């Protein structure tokens, strides 16, 4: 209360003023209830009425104002008095009363009390009482304004802190001793669905599979009993590309509202990025090895092929050995194609982008691949390397043809969808379909899709796979089918 005492000295209010206020209280006492009624009549007729909830609250506020007027006039103005009156500013903030109404309200009371003093006190005493009343009410306004501003700033700060905490890209739960969630950050509901409500037990708040996979009941019990922080570096839910990865920490707290802080962070993107980096490193090593092996193999293959042609040419046309040598030659050609694919995969793709019409490229690719099927959509201009786009589309079209069940090309803006009605991609290959040496064909090299994705990435595009929906599949076949989507940058 030292600040209040300093204000008292600054305003110059003393024992004589307090004695004069008690004189005013004595003559004003019968009028105070009516003064309060008049005051609230004015309040209810103004826009300040919007902060009032109902008649019961108004009656409580009337009683509070009567008590405040009596205390202000009669005292005693000790530390307990000022402690009670500092709460008034905080109450105004809590109910949402704007600060200007505080000044207006005090001045209404000031005017009514001065009027009573004028009517009930001698003229010489009246002037002294008015001066004392002004000093006291000015002091009251100063104290209320100070606590009002402090309370308002505290609410703004708490609001900002709450906004920051709720916007954090992690899930933080505060648990009481029974495991009930007392507070949580915003991502909780986004990550865990409708059950993520404050007041629920954490086992109902969090997904049941996460609770089970992390063995949270055991960890929470251990943390409560030992008071030591615990963590689970990785909890995995699901399998394959749809798997979700989490890191969980449990921190003991000593707070009346929380005994534990449960920190749940989804690390799926980081884990996937790590896997992509490892895969890229692995593929780079494979590419370097493949290039070295291919160069070592190509020269002997060329010599073997030339020798076979010479030997086969020396035999008569009807010699049965020519057929045998022809089959050997086919195997040599297959090895040569594999070497070519290895070299193509190992080389750095350097596109020469041009402005191209996807519809024209699709027509040319269908002719080059020797396939038949529907081509749907409209012209779309993209910026890409024509040779690379053609290589990708020919590979996709040949794969779709080999899958059987019919095929269709669909151009949508900068996307080309190659859809077939075949048996689809085996479940065990769904996550590996774009990796090198992965194939569903008995005689395939397993490099076509890997090279195609590499070329698409080099052109700032993408190549993805999914199961087509029934509308896309149509009458192409009875199997689940496959849909490969090549996306390329649109031309400006």
C-alpha positions as CSV (number, residue, x, y, z in Angstrom):
1,X,0.0,0.0,0.0
2,X,3.0,2.3,-0.1
3,X,2.0,3.7,-3.5
4,X,-1.5,4.6,-2.1
5,X,0.1,6.3,0.9
6,X,2.4,8.3,-1.5
7,X,-0.7,9.4,-3.4
8,X,-2.4,10.4,-0.2
9,X,0.5,12.7,0.6
10,X,0.7,14.0,-2.9
11,X,-3.1,14.9,-2.9
12,X,-2.8,16.3,0.6
13,X,-5.6,14.5,2.2
14,X,-5.4,14.1,6.0
15,X,-7.2,13.6,9.2
16,X,-9.3,16.8,8.9
17,X,-10.5,15.8,5.5
18,X,-11.5,12.3,6.8
19,X,-13.4,14.0,9.7
20,X,-15.3,16.2,7.2
21,X,-16.2,13.0,5.2
22,X,-17.6,11.4,8.3
23,X,-19.8,14.5,8.8
24,X,-21.0,14.1,5.2
25,X,-21.7,10.4,5.8
26,X,-23.9,11.2,8.8
27,X,-26.2,13.5,6.8
28,X,-26.1,11.5,3.6
29,X,-26.8,8.1,5.1
30,X,-30.6,8.3,4.6
31,X,-30.1,9.4,1.0
32,X,-27.5,6.8,0.0
33,X,-29.9,4.0,-1.2
34,X,-31.8,6.5,-3.3
35,X,-28.5,7.9,-4.7
36,X,-27.6,4.4,-5.8
37,X,-31.1,3.8,-7.4
38,X,-30.6,7.0,-9.4
39,X,-27.1,6.0,-10.4
40,X,-28.3,2.6,-11.8
41,X,-31.2,4.2,-13.5
42,X,-28.7,6.2,-15.5
43,X,-26.5,3.1,-16.0
44,X,-29.3,1.0,-17.4
45,X,-30.3,3.8,-19.8
46,X,-26.7,3.9,-21.2
47,X,-24.6,1.5,-23.3
48,X,-22.8,0.4,-20.1
49,X,-25.9,-1.8,-19.6
50,X,-24.4,-4.4,-22.0
51,X,-21.9,-5.6,-19.4
52,X,-24.8,-6.4,-16.9
53,X,-26.1,-10.0,-17.0
54,X,-29.4,-9.9,-15.2
55,X,-31.5,-8.2,-12.5
56,X,-29.9,-10.4,-9.8
57,X,-26.5,-9.0,-10.7
58,X,-27.8,-5.5,-10.7
59,X,-29.1,-5.9,-7.2
60,X,-25.8,-7.3,-6.0
61,X,-24.0,-4.3,-7.6
62,X,-26.3,-1.9,-5.9
63,X,-25.5,-3.4,-2.5
64,X,-21.8,-3.2,-3.3
65,X,-22.1,0.5,-4.3
66,X,-23.9,1.3,-1.1
67,X,-21.2,-0.3,0.9
68,X,-18.5,1.5,-1.2
69,X,-20.1,4.9,-0.6
70,X,-20.4,4.3,3.2
71,X,-16.8,3.1,3.4
72,X,-15.4,5.9,1.3
73,X,-17.0,8.5,3.6
74,X,-16.6,6.8,7.0
75,X,-13.4,4.8,6.7
76,X,-11.3,3.7,8.3
77,X,-8.9,4.3,5.4
78,X,-6.3,1.8,6.4
79,X,-4.4,-0.8,4.4
80,X,-7.3,-3.3,4.6
81,X,-9.6,-0.6,3.2
82,X,-7.3,0.1,0.2
83,X,-6.8,-3.6,-0.4
84,X,-10.6,-4.0,-0.8
85,X,-10.8,-1.0,-3.1
86,X,-8.0,-2.1,-5.4
87,X,-10.2,-5.1,-6.3
88,X,-12.7,-2.7,-7.8
89,X,-10.5,-2.0,-10.9
90,X,-9.9,-5.7,-11.4
91,X,-13.6,-6.4,-11.2
92,X,-14.4,-3.8,-13.8
93,X,-11.9,-5.6,-16.2
94,X,-13.4,-9.0,-15.4
95,X,-17.0,-7.9,-16.2
96,X,-15.8,-6.0,-19.3
97,X,-16.7,-2.5,-18.2
98,X,-14.8,0.1,-20.3
99,X,-12.6,2.5,-18.3
100,X,-14.5,5.6,-19.3
101,X,-17.5,4.5,-17.4
102,X,-15.4,4.4,-14.2
103,X,-14.8,8.2,-14.4
104,X,-18.4,8.8,-15.3
105,X,-19.7,6.7,-12.4
106,X,-17.5,8.4,-9.8
107,X,-18.5,11.8,-11.1
108,X,-22.2,11.0,-10.8
109,X,-21.7,9.9,-7.2
110,X,-19.6,13.1,-6.6
111,X,-22.3,15.3,-7.9
112,X,-25.1,13.7,-5.9
113,X,-23.1,13.8,-2.6
114,X,-22.2,17.4,-3.2
115,X,-25.9,18.2,-3.7
116,X,-26.7,16.5,-0.4
117,X,-23.9,18.4,1.3
118,X,-25.2,21.7,-0.1
119,X,-28.7,20.9,1.2
120,X,-27.8,19.5,4.7
121,X,-24.7,21.3,5.8
122,X,-23.9,25.0,6.7
123,X,-22.3,27.0,3.9
124,X,-18.9,27.3,5.5
125,X,-18.8,23.6,6.2
126,X,-20.2,22.7,2.7
127,X,-17.1,24.2,0.9
128,X,-14.7,22.3,3.1
129,X,-16.6,19.0,2.7
130,X,-16.6,19.4,-1.1
131,X,-12.8,19.9,-1.1
132,X,-12.4,16.8,1.1
133,X,-14.8,14.8,-1.0
134,X,-12.9,15.8,-4.2
135,X,-9.6,14.8,-2.7
136,X,-10.9,11.4,-1.6
137,X,-12.7,10.6,-4.8
138,X,-9.7,11.7,-6.9
139,X,-7.6,9.3,-4.8
140,X,-10.2,6.5,-5.4
141,X,-10.1,7.1,-9.1
142,X,-6.3,7.0,-9.1
143,X,-6.2,3.7,-7.3
144,X,-9.0,2.2,-9.5
145,X,-7.3,3.4,-12.7
146,X,-4.0,1.9,-11.6
147,X,-5.5,-1.5,-10.8
148,X,-7.7,-1.4,-13.9
149,X,-4.7,-0.8,-16.2
150,X,-2.6,-3.5,-14.5
151,X,-5.5,-6.0,-14.6
152,X,-6.1,-5.1,-18.3
153,X,-2.5,-5.6,-19.2
154,X,-2.4,-8.9,-17.3
155,X,-5.4,-10.2,-19.3
156,X,-3.8,-9.0,-22.6
157,X,-0.6,-10.7,-21.7
158,X,-2.3,-13.9,-20.7
159,X,-4.3,-13.8,-23.9
160,X,-1.1,-13.5,-25.9
161,X,0.6,-16.3,-24.0
162,X,-2.5,-18.5,-24.5
163,X,-2.5,-17.7,-28.3
164,X,1.2,-18.5,-28.5
165,X,0.9,-21.8,-26.6
166,X,-2.2,-22.9,-28.5
167,X,-0.5,-22.2,-31.8
168,X,2.6,-24.3,-31.0
169,X,3.1,-27.1,-33.5
170,X,3.2,-29.7,-30.8
171,X,0.6,-31.2,-28.4
172,X,1.1,-30.3,-24.8
173,X,-1.3,-31.7,-22.1
174,X,-1.4,-30.7,-18.5
175,X,-2.6,-33.6,-16.3
176,X,-3.8,-33.5,-12.7
177,X,-3.0,-36.3,-10.2
178,X,-5.9,-38.5,-11.5
179,X,-4.8,-38.2,-15.2
180,X,-7.5,-35.7,-16.1
181,X,-6.5,-33.1,-18.8
182,X,-6.6,-29.6,-17.3
183,X,-5.2,-27.7,-20.3
184,X,-4.0,-28.5,-23.8
185,X,-2.6,-26.8,-26.9
186,X,-4.7,-26.4,-30.0
187,X,-3.2,-29.1,-32.2
188,X,-4.7,-31.7,-29.8
189,X,-8.1,-31.6,-31.4
190,X,-6.6,-31.4,-34.9
191,X,-4.4,-34.4,-34.3
192,X,-6.7,-36.5,-32.2
193,X,-10.2,-35.8,-33.2
194,X,-13.4,-35.0,-31.3
195,X,-12.4,-36.8,-28.1
196,X,-9.7,-34.2,-27.4
197,X,-11.7,-32.2,-24.8
198,X,-10.5,-30.5,-21.7
199,X,-11.6,-32.4,-18.6
200,X,-11.3,-35.9,-20.1
201,X,-8.9,-38.5,-18.8
202,X,-5.8,-38.6,-21.0
203,X,-6.6,-42.2,-22.0
204,X,-9.9,-41.0,-23.5
205,X,-8.3,-37.7,-24.8
206,X,-5.6,-39.4,-26.8
207,X,-6.0,-42.1,-29.5
208,X,-6.3,-45.5,-27.9
209,X,-3.6,-47.0,-30.2
210,X,-1.1,-44.2,-29.2
211,X,-1.8,-44.9,-25.5
212,X,-1.3,-48.6,-26.0
213,X,1.8,-48.3,-28.3
214,X,3.6,-46.0,-25.9
215,X,2.4,-47.9,-22.8
216,X,1.4,-44.5,-21.3
217,X,-0.4,-45.8,-18.2
218,X,2.8,-47.4,-17.1
219,X,4.9,-44.3,-17.9
220,X,2.5,-41.9,-16.2
221,X,2.4,-44.0,-13.1
222,X,6.2,-44.3,-13.0
223,X,6.6,-40.5,-13.5
224,X,4.1,-39.8,-10.7
225,X,5.8,-42.2,-8.3
226,X,9.4,-41.3,-9.0
227,X,9.1,-37.6,-9.9
228,X,11.5,-38.1,-12.8
229,X,11.1,-37.0,-16.4
230,X,10.5,-39.9,-18.9
231,X,10.5,-40.0,-22.7
232,X,9.8,-42.3,-25.6
233,X,11.9,-41.3,-28.6
234,X,9.7,-43.0,-31.2
235,X,6.2,-44.4,-31.2
236,X,4.9,-45.7,-34.6
237,X,1.2,-46.0,-35.5
238,X,0.3,-47.8,-38.7
239,X,2.5,-49.1,-41.4
240,X,4.0,-48.0,-44.7
241,X,3.4,-44.5,-46.1
242,X,0.4,-43.9,-43.8
243,X,2.4,-44.6,-40.6
244,X,2.5,-41.8,-38.1
245,X,5.5,-41.3,-35.8
246,X,5.5,-39.6,-32.4
247,X,7.9,-38.6,-29.7
248,X,6.5,-38.5,-26.2
249,X,7.9,-36.8,-23.0
250,X,6.4,-36.8,-19.5
251,X,7.6,-34.1,-17.1
252,X,6.5,-33.9,-13.4
253,X,5.1,-30.6,-12.2
254,X,4.4,-29.1,-8.9
255,X,1.3,-26.9,-9.5
256,X,-2.1,-26.8,-8.0
257,X,-3.7,-27.5,-11.5
258,X,-1.2,-29.9,-12.9
259,X,1.0,-32.7,-11.7
260,X,2.3,-33.8,-15.1
261,X,3.1,-32.2,-18.4
262,X,2.6,-34.7,-21.3
263,X,4.4,-33.6,-24.5
264,X,3.3,-35.3,-27.7
265,X,5.1,-34.3,-30.9
266,X,4.4,-35.8,-34.3
267,X,7.6,-36.5,-36.1
268,X,6.2,-38.1,-39.2
269,X,7.5,-35.5,-41.6
270,X,11.0,-35.6,-40.1
271,X,11.1,-39.4,-40.2
272,X,9.9,-39.3,-43.8
273,X,12.5,-36.7,-44.7
274,X,15.2,-38.8,-43.1
275,X,14.0,-41.8,-45.0
276,X,14.0,-39.9,-48.3
277,X,17.5,-38.6,-47.6
278,X,18.8,-42.1,-46.8
279,X,17.0,-43.4,-49.9
280,X,18.6,-40.7,-52.1
281,X,22.0,-41.5,-50.7
282,X,21.5,-45.2,-51.3
283,X,20.2,-44.6,-54.8
284,X,23.2,-42.4,-55.5
285,X,25.6,-45.2,-54.5
286,X,23.6,-47.6,-56.6
287,X,23.7,-45.3,-59.6
288,X,27.5,-44.9,-59.3
289,X,27.9,-48.7,-59.0
290,X,25.6,-49.3,-61.9
291,X,27.4,-46.9,-64.2
292,X,30.8,-48.6,-63.4
293,X,29.3,-52.1,-64.0
294,X,27.5,-51.0,-67.1
295,X,30.7,-49.7,-68.7
296,X,32.5,-52.9,-67.8
297,X,29.7,-55.0,-69.4
298,X,28.9,-53.0,-72.5
299,X,32.2,-53.6,-74.3
300,X,32.1,-57.4,-73.9
301,X,28.4,-57.4,-74.9
302,X,29.2,-55.5,-78.1
303,X,32.0,-58.0,-78.9
304,X,29.7,-61.0,-78.2
305,X,26.9,-59.6,-80.3
306,X,29.3,-59.0,-83.3
307,X,30.7,-62.5,-82.9
308,X,27.3,-64.1,-82.9
309,X,26.3,-62.2,-86.1
310,X,29.5,-63.4,-87.8
311,X,29.0,-67.0,-86.7
312,X,25.3,-67.1,-87.5
313,X,26.0,-65.6,-90.9
314,X,28.4,-68.4,-91.8
315,X,25.8,-71.1,-91.3
316,X,23.3,-72.1,-94.1
317,X,19.8,-70.7,-93.7
318,X,18.4,-74.2,-92.9
319,X,21.0,-74.9,-90.2
320,X,19.3,-75.5,-86.8
321,X,22.2,-73.9,-85.0
322,X,21.1,-70.5,-86.4
323,X,17.9,-70.6,-84.2
324,X,20.0,-71.4,-81.1
325,X,22.3,-68.5,-81.8
326,X,19.3,-66.3,-82.4
327,X,18.0,-67.0,-78.9
328,X,21.5,-66.3,-77.5
329,X,21.4,-63.0,-79.4
330,X,18.0,-62.1,-77.8
331,X,19.5,-62.6,-74.4
332,X,22.5,-60.4,-75.4
333,X,20.1,-57.7,-76.5
334,X,18.2,-57.9,-73.2
335,X,21.4,-57.5,-71.3
336,X,22.3,-54.5,-73.6
337,X,18.9,-52.9,-72.7
338,X,19.6,-53.4,-69.0
339,X,23.0,-51.8,-69.4
340,X,21.4,-48.9,-71.3
341,X,18.8,-48.5,-68.5
342,X,21.6,-48.6,-65.9
343,X,23.5,-45.9,-67.7
344,X,20.3,-43.8,-68.1
345,X,19.6,-44.1,-64.4
346,X,23.1,-43.2,-63.4
347,X,23.4,-40.1,-65.6
348,X,22.4,-36.7,-64.3
349,X,19.2,-35.6,-65.9
350,X,19.7,-32.1,-67.5
351,X,16.4,-31.0,-69.1
352,X,16.2,-28.5,-72.0
353,X,12.8,-27.0,-71.2
354,X,10.5,-25.8,-74.0
355,X,6.9,-24.6,-74.2
356,X,4.9,-27.7,-75.1
357,X,1.3,-28.8,-75.5
358,X,0.6,-31.9,-73.4
359,X,-2.1,-33.1,-75.7
360,X,0.3,-33.3,-78.6
361,X,2.9,-35.0,-76.5
362,X,0.4,-37.6,-75.4
363,X,-0.6,-38.4,-79.0
364,X,3.0,-38.8,-80.1
365,X,3.8,-41.0,-77.0
366,X,0.8,-43.3,-77.8
367,X,2.1,-43.7,-81.4
368,X,5.7,-44.3,-80.2
369,X,4.6,-46.9,-77.6
370,X,2.3,-48.6,-80.1
371,X,-0.7,-48.6,-77.8
372,X,-4.4,-47.8,-78.3
373,X,-6.6,-46.1,-75.8
374,X,-8.8,-43.0,-75.1
375,X,-7.2,-39.6,-74.8
376,X,-9.3,-37.1,-72.9
377,X,-8.9,-33.5,-71.9
378,X,-7.9,-30.3,-73.6
379,X,-4.7,-28.5,-74.6
380,X,-2.4,-27.5,-71.8
381,X,0.8,-25.6,-72.2
382,X,3.7,-26.7,-70.0
383,X,7.4,-25.9,-69.7
384,X,9.3,-29.2,-70.0
385,X,11.9,-31.2,-72.0
386,X,10.0,-33.0,-74.9
387,X,12.4,-35.9,-74.9
388,X,12.1,-36.5,-71.2
389,X,8.3,-36.2,-71.2
390,X,8.1,-38.6,-74.2
391,X,10.3,-41.1,-72.4
392,X,8.2,-41.0,-69.3
393,X,4.9,-41.3,-71.1
394,X,6.1,-44.1,-73.4
395,X,7.2,-46.1,-70.3
396,X,3.9,-45.5,-68.5
397,X,1.9,-46.4,-71.6
398,X,3.9,-49.6,-72.2
399,X,3.4,-50.6,-68.5
400,X,-0.3,-49.9,-68.7
401,X,-0.6,-51.9,-71.9
402,X,1.3,-54.9,-70.4
403,X,-1.0,-54.7,-67.3
404,X,-4.0,-55.4,-69.5
405,X,-7.6,-54.4,-69.1
406,X,-7.4,-51.3,-71.3
407,X,-5.9,-47.8,-70.7
408,X,-6.9,-44.2,-70.9
409,X,-4.9,-40.9,-70.8
410,X,-6.5,-37.8,-69.2
411,X,-5.0,-34.3,-69.4
412,X,-6.0,-32.0,-66.6
413,X,-4.1,-28.7,-66.7
414,X,-0.4,-29.5,-66.2
415,X,-1.2,-33.2,-65.3
416,X,-1.3,-36.3,-67.3
417,X,-3.2,-39.3,-65.8
418,X,-2.3,-42.7,-67.2
419,X,-5.0,-45.1,-66.1
420,X,-5.2,-48.8,-66.7
421,X,-7.7,-51.5,-65.6
422,X,-5.2,-54.2,-64.9
423,X,-4.5,-56.1,-61.6
424,X,-2.9,-53.1,-60.0
425,X,0.3,-52.9,-58.0
426,X,0.9,-55.8,-55.5
427,X,0.6,-54.7,-51.9
428,X,4.2,-55.6,-51.0
429,X,5.4,-53.3,-53.8
430,X,3.2,-50.2,-53.2
431,X,5.9,-48.4,-51.2
432,X,8.7,-49.5,-53.4
433,X,7.3,-49.0,-56.9
434,X,9.6,-46.1,-57.8
435,X,12.7,-47.8,-56.4
436,X,15.3,-49.2,-58.9
437,X,15.2,-52.9,-59.8
438,X,11.6,-53.2,-58.5
439,X,9.3,-54.7,-61.1
440,X,6.1,-56.7,-61.5
441,X,7.3,-58.1,-64.9
442,X,9.2,-61.4,-65.2
443,X,11.6,-59.9,-67.8
444,X,11.6,-56.3,-66.7
445,X,14.7,-54.4,-65.6
446,X,12.9,-52.6,-62.8
447,X,14.4,-49.2,-63.8
448,X,11.7,-47.7,-66.0
449,X,9.7,-46.0,-63.2
450,X,12.8,-45.1,-61.2
451,X,14.2,-43.3,-64.3
452,X,10.8,-41.7,-65.1
453,X,10.5,-40.2,-61.6
454,X,14.1,-39.0,-61.8
455,X,13.3,-37.2,-65.1
456,X,10.0,-35.7,-63.7
457,X,11.9,-34.3,-60.7
458,X,14.6,-32.9,-62.9
459,X,11.9,-30.9,-64.8
460,X,10.5,-29.5,-61.5
461,X,7.6,-31.9,-61.8
462,X,6.5,-35.0,-60.1
463,X,5.4,-38.6,-60.8
464,X,3.0,-40.3,-58.3
465,X,1.0,-43.5,-58.2
466,X,-2.4,-44.3,-56.6
467,X,-5.4,-46.6,-57.0
468,X,-7.9,-45.1,-59.4
469,X,-11.4,-44.4,-58.2
470,X,-14.4,-46.2,-59.8
471,X,-15.2,-43.1,-61.9
472,X,-11.7,-43.0,-63.4
473,X,-11.6,-46.8,-63.9
474,X,-14.9,-46.9,-65.7
475,X,-15.0,-49.9,-68.0
476,X,-11.3,-50.4,-68.4
477,X,-11.2,-53.7,-66.6
478,X,-12.2,-55.7,-63.6
479,X,-9.0,-55.3,-61.6
480,X,-8.3,-52.4,-59.1
481,X,-6.1,-50.8,-61.8
482,X,-3.4,-48.2,-61.4
483,X,-3.2,-44.5,-62.0
484,X,0.1,-42.8,-62.6
485,X,0.0,-39.0,-62.5
486,X,2.7,-36.9,-64.2
487,X,2.6,-33.3,-63.2
488,X,4.6,-30.6,-65.0
489,X,5.0,-26.9,-64.6
490,X,2.4,-24.9,-66.5
491,X,3.7,-22.4,-69.0
492,X,3.1,-18.8,-68.0
